[in-house]
């Protein structure tokens, strides 16, 4: 079969998925060859990267660029995450919890992206670190100086940064071996059945919505995820919980609360609501009195415990609850009543 059998598409790719169905003429083609023919304005290397980075999926699954296509295969095609060519140091204030010769512990603000990504090249933690610190590891690449692990954009709380590559490697090893202990605090909708319990699911990328993950059955590139939770305080319509992830999957805590049908408050992706207002926690609030309490998911990385990579001393760092979560809890105590 010749390339002329497949007509190029006059469509520009973006970070939003383009859904396609493989026609009979492309049966047996390599995926990367097919994409190059459809999108001649993009290099083969870029399109192969889109497949390797799971920006492009076949039937909702990640595959290799050499995967042979079948008639009626469903493709979801996005551009890969291509960071800007340079990371600009930015004078953004940082809440430094601890600093020594080896590492820095930051209390990350909600709304701050950890490292640059497509469409988000400024205002990142990485840029702020470049400005404030002379020495940072580069193991994760020049766009992620010192970054050992990450928090979601709208998750606040404690995060550790490495100053050199040796420290970075030793910290990463602890995360991989799960000897790092992490504790989060969250507010969820509704009442949890038990005061404490384990949640176990499998997690994979959402087949149609690139920015989301999903709970799923075992297999199909899914990864096992486990969380222990314990109730801190119960309110009328809400629960304050502590979450202890035993694994470190993307969006794990948010998905595990969704699995219990108790999604995290104001989590747009998984609860369907971006904001929590005062009127949501109390009846009889006049319009003039109403105001937003939370405009982001009610999730905070409260505590991080690990062995210092140089001294081997066990260290524990805490970030106090962010003001918006603290204010929300106070409003619930005043308006909802604890029980």
SULTA-V567708 format. One record per residue. N is the residue number from 1. RES is the residue in one letter. PSI is psi in degrees with one decimal (999 if undefined). OMEGA is omega in whole degrees, -180 to 180 (* if undefined). NEAR is the number of other ideal C-beta (glycine too) atoms within 12 Angstrom. Layout:
n-><N;N>
res-><RES;RES>
psi-><PSI;PSI>
omega-><OMEGA;OMEGA>
near-><NEAR;NEAR>
//
This chain:
n-><1;2;3;4;5;6;7;8;9;10;11;12;13;14;15;16;17;18;19;20;21;22;23;24;25;26;27;28;29;30;31;32;33;34;35;36;37;38;39;40;41;42;43;44;45;46;47;48;49;50;51;52;53;54;55;56;57;58;59;60;61;62;63;64;65;66;67;68;69;70;71;72;73;74;75;76;77;78;79;80;81;82;83;84;85;86;87;88;89;90;91;92;93;94;95;96;97;98;99;100;101;102;103;104;105;106;107;108;109;110;111;112;113;114;115;116;117;118;119;120;121;122;123;124;125;126;127;128;129;130;131;132;133;134;135;136;137;138;139;140;141;142;143;144;145;146;147;148;149;150;151;152;153;154;155;156;157;158;159;160;161;162;163;164;165;166;167;168;169;170;171;172;173;174;175;176;177;178;179;180;181;182;183;184;185;186;187;188;189;190;191;192;193;194;195;196;197;198;199;200;201;202;203;204;205;206;207;208;209;210;211;212;213;214;215;216;217;218;219;220;221;222;223;224;225;226;227;228;229;230;231;232;233;234;235;236;237;238;239;240;241;242;243;244;245;246;247;248;249;250;251;252;253;254;255;256;257;258;259;260;261;262;263;264;265;266;267;268;269;270;271;272;273;274;275;276;277;278;279;280;281;282;283;284;285;286;287;288;289;290;291;292;293;294;295;296;297;298;299;300;301;302;303;304;305;306;307;308;309;310;311;312;313;314;315;316;317;318;319;320;321;322;323;324;325;326;327;328;329;330;331;332;333;334;335;336;337;338;339>
res-><X;X;X;X;X;X;X;X;X;X;X;X;X;X;X;X;X;X;X;X;X;X;X;X;X;X;X;X;X;X;X;X;X;X;X;X;X;X;X;X;X;X;X;X;X;X;X;X;X;X;X;X;X;X;X;X;X;X;X;X;X;X;X;X;X;X;X;X;X;X;X;X;X;X;X;X;X;X;X;X;X;X;X;X;X;X;X;X;X;X;X;X;X;X;X;X;X;X;X;X;X;X;X;X;X;X;X;X;X;X;X;X;X;X;X;X;X;X;X;X;X;X;X;X;X;X;X;X;X;X;X;X;X;X;X;X;X;X;X;X;X;X;X;X;X;X;X;X;X;X;X;X;X;X;X;X;X;X;X;X;X;X;X;X;X;X;X;X;X;X;X;X;X;X;X;X;X;X;X;X;X;X;X;X;X;X;X;X;X;X;X;X;X;X;X;X;X;X;X;X;X;X;X;X;X;X;X;X;X;X;X;X;X;X;X;X;X;X;X;X;X;X;X;X;X;X;X;X;X;X;X;X;X;X;X;X;X;X;X;X;X;X;X;X;X;X;X;X;X;X;X;X;X;X;X;X;X;X;X;X;X;X;X;X;X;X;X;X;X;X;X;X;X;X;X;X;X;X;X;X;X;X;X;X;X;X;X;X;X;X;X;X;X;X;X;X;X;X;X;X;X;X;X;X;X;X;X;X;X;X;X;X;X;X;X;X;X;X;X;X;X;X;X;X;X;X;X;X;X;X;X;X;X;X;X;X;X;X;X>
psi-><134.9;162.2;-27.0;-14.9;-19.1;124.3;135.6;152.5;136.5;56.3;132.7;134.8;157.1;-166.1;0.8;132.9;136.4;120.5;127.7;155.8;130.1;126.3;167.7;-31.3;-19.3;5.7;128.0;-7.0;149.8;144.0;-47.3;-37.2;-39.6;-43.8;-40.2;-40.1;-39.1;-35.3;74.0;-15.8;-5.6;142.7;155.7;-38.6;-41.9;-43.5;-35.2;-37.0;-36.1;-36.8;-45.6;-33.9;7.4;25.1;-21.4;126.9;153.0;118.1;35.8;4.3;150.8;141.1;177.1;154.3;-25.7;1.2;131.5;131.3;155.0;156.6;134.9;9.7;140.4;122.5;139.6;109.8;123.7;160.2;145.8;168.5;103.7;102.2;160.2;156.7;-14.8;149.3;115.9;122.2;136.8;136.0;75.5;128.1;140.9;142.2;97.6;116.0;-36.6;145.3;136.8;-166.1;-16.9;-34.5;168.6;139.4;124.3;142.7;96.3;136.0;147.9;143.3;-9.8;124.3;140.3;-47.3;159.3;147.2;-179.3;121.0;-3.0;77.9;-11.7;160.0;23.0;160.2;-39.0;-44.1;-39.6;-40.5;-40.5;-35.9;-42.5;-20.4;135.3;-26.3;123.0;153.1;157.3;20.7;-39.4;4.7;163.7;-18.3;-0.9;54.6;122.4;-6.7;111.7;-38.7;175.8;162.9;149.3;155.1;-47.6;11.8;127.1;166.6;-165.2;138.3;137.5;142.7;137.2;140.5;-21.4;169.1;-34.6;-46.0;-43.4;-47.1;-42.0;-36.9;-44.1;-38.7;-37.9;-38.6;-42.4;-37.8;-1.9;33.6;-9.6;130.5;127.1;137.0;128.1;158.3;143.1;159.4;128.8;158.1;139.2;-170.4;130.1;141.2;-40.6;155.8;-24.6;151.2;167.0;146.5;129.0;124.2;178.6;143.7;140.3;171.9;143.5;132.0;-20.8;-24.7;103.0;-29.1;-0.6;160.0;174.8;149.3;143.9;179.5;163.1;145.9;-173.1;48.7;14.2;151.1;138.5;140.3;139.6;134.9;140.1;132.7;156.4;136.7;132.4;-45.3;142.0;140.5;172.7;99.9;-3.1;160.0;134.3;123.1;154.4;137.8;131.4;93.2;131.3;-16.7;173.2;59.4;152.5;128.9;21.6;-51.6;-39.2;-41.3;-35.8;-35.8;-37.1;-37.8;-35.1;5.0;30.8;67.4;157.6;137.6;135.2;26.2;100.6;-43.2;-41.6;-14.7;-16.2;7.3;135.4;-23.9;147.4;123.4;163.4;-36.9;-18.7;-20.0;-3.0;139.1;159.3;18.1;122.4;154.5;-37.3;-27.4;-20.9;146.9;157.3;139.1;-43.2;132.3;27.8;166.1;138.1;67.8;128.2;127.4;100.5;-38.2;141.2;126.4;128.4;168.7;130.5;128.6;-15.3;-48.1;-16.1;5.7;136.1;127.8;148.2;130.3;142.2;146.3;121.2;152.5;138.2;148.2;-37.8;-35.0;-41.0;-43.2;-37.6;-43.2;-40.0;-40.9;-38.3;-39.2;-37.5;-39.7;-35.2;-37.5;132.3;153.3;999>
omega-><-179;179;-177;179;-179;-178;176;177;178;-177;177;176;179;178;175;-175;172;-175;-179;173;-177;180;-174;-178;-178;180;179;179;167;-179;-177;178;179;-180;179;179;-180;-174;-175;179;-179;-178;177;-179;180;-179;175;178;178;179;-177;-180;178;171;177;-176;174;-177;177;-176;173;-178;176;178;-178;-177;180;-176;175;178;177;168;179;179;172;-169;175;169;177;179;-178;-179;176;-175;-179;177;-176;174;-178;-180;178;-180;177;175;-177;179;-177;173;171;-176;-174;-170;177;174;-175;167;-175;178;173;180;-180;176;-176;-179;-176;175;-176;179;-179;-176;-177;178;-176;174;180;178;178;178;178;-179;-169;-174;-177;-172;179;178;176;-180;-176;180;-174;179;-179;-177;177;-172;180;179;-175;170;176;-178;-174;173;178;170;-166;-176;-177;-178;-177;180;177;-173;179;178;180;-179;-179;177;180;179;179;177;-179;-179;177;174;173;178;-178;176;178;169;-178;170;-178;175;172;-176;174;-175;-177;177;175;-179;173;174;178;176;167;-174;174;175;177;-175;-176;-178;-168;-177;-176;169;177;168;-176;177;178;-180;177;178;178;-180;-178;180;-177;180;170;178;173;-179;176;-176;179;177;176;178;-178;176;175;-175;167;-177;-179;-180;177;174;-175;-179;178;179;-174;-175;179;179;-179;174;176;179;178;-177;177;-175;180;-178;175;175;-174;-176;-170;175;178;180;-177;-170;172;-180;178;-180;178;-178;-179;177;175;178;179;-180;-179;-179;-173;179;177;172;-179;176;177;-177;-176;-177;-175;176;-169;-170;178;-177;-179;176;178;-173;179;-176;-176;178;177;-177;-179;-180;180;174;-179;180;177;-176;-177;177;177;-180;179;178;178;178;179;178;-178;-169;-176;-175;177;175;*>
near-><17;9;16;9;18;25;16;17;21;10;17;14;30;19;22;19;27;26;22;28;19;29;22;16;19;29;18;18;31;25;37;32;26;42;43;28;29;34;31;20;18;29;18;22;16;27;32;26;22;40;35;22;24;29;35;43;34;36;24;26;26;27;31;16;30;16;27;20;34;21;15;15;29;23;39;32;38;35;29;28;26;25;26;20;10;14;30;21;19;22;14;24;16;28;27;24;27;24;23;21;17;33;39;38;35;39;34;42;31;30;22;35;32;37;38;34;28;24;19;23;22;24;24;35;47;44;35;36;42;31;21;26;26;13;22;37;32;23;24;28;19;22;31;31;36;45;40;42;35;29;42;35;28;36;42;37;42;39;45;49;46;42;32;26;22;18;32;32;20;30;38;26;20;30;29;15;15;18;21;35;28;39;31;44;40;52;50;42;34;23;22;32;15;17;16;18;21;20;36;24;31;26;35;30;33;26;26;20;21;33;24;24;32;33;32;24;13;15;11;20;23;24;26;22;32;26;37;27;36;24;29;29;27;27;32;21;23;41;38;38;43;30;45;32;38;25;28;31;29;27;39;39;49;43;42;42;37;31;31;32;18;36;35;46;45;36;36;25;29;38;31;16;22;19;25;38;23;27;20;30;34;26;14;11;18;11;10;8;13;20;22;20;34;40;24;36;44;50;48;46;45;36;30;39;25;36;25;25;32;18;15;13;13;16;27;22;33;23;35;19;30;37;19;30;39;23;24;42;34;22;31;35;23;18;27;28;17;18;14>
//
